[in-house]
Amino acid sequence: MDEREQIEAVARMQRYIETHLDEPITLGELAAAAAYSPYHAARMFREYTGKAPFDYIRSYRLSKAAVVLRDQDRKVVDVAFDFVFGSHEGFTKAFSRQFGLSPKRYAETTPAIGLFLPWDVRPYHLDVKQGGNKMKKAQKRSFLFVQVVDRPERKVLVRRGVKATEYFEFCEEAGCDVWGVLSSVKEALYEPVGMWLPDKLIPPGTSKYVQGVELPLTYDKPIPEGYELVTFEPCKMMVFQGEPYDDAVFMTEIGAVMEAIDAYDPAPFGYAWADDEAPRIQLEPQGHRGYIEARPVRPLARE
């Protein structure tokens, strides 16, 4: 079987799950979406996502349910039924096993937990695995949007690596489930980000590239094991947004935008790069909005 067709078949199953998550889903229905036999559909799904279909579905439903409990005043039993669990008891048992606390306790305290966030198999397996995880060159890209913003003093929940200087090295060192933990934080000021830290924020034996989420200075909830809470100073950031792109070639497109940012001269606008003062930040790549990155700047001294 052609690998590209297998990847597309798994992507079709992922889309079917996404659109039917609040309904019963059978292996036969997934196989029909994939256009393969149930046996081959289940085998391919595990191979390319790392989870058996119904483990994937259960983890995803529980994570969606956790977000509802975090953000809405809902009864646990109602949320359980919304996500196709047959009983309050079964939902509570599954939730507790996945997150380490009961849904009732979670709704009351909303600590950071490891949400399961499915990822589209096509970008990784078609653009990264088959083409290498290096940022590849593409035709020169223009920016849709450039602006300078002020970021105030804030706390940041950070997960560090050891030697990582980019995302894939970080995943090898810290795991690829960090994003789920960061995304679960109710008090987050913005979405989770990847960051290249300046030397002054890198303790010995830790990585330049980290992942984190910005929080209010008043944040005081328990910190998950392996994470730390640090305070970032106020800074100015020049934010770049690239053109929308096809997610299946995200590495190529991101590489082109990053290259354009590195070549950008902020001086005509009265700024200089300040990579030694604050982190350089990248948002989660999403093709529909284009790649977004923010780089610290300082005003040029007036003559």
Order of alpha helices (4+ residues) and beta strands (2+ residues): alpha-alpha-alpha-alpha-alpha-alpha-alpha-beta-beta-alpha-alpha-beta-beta-beta-beta-alpha-beta-beta-beta
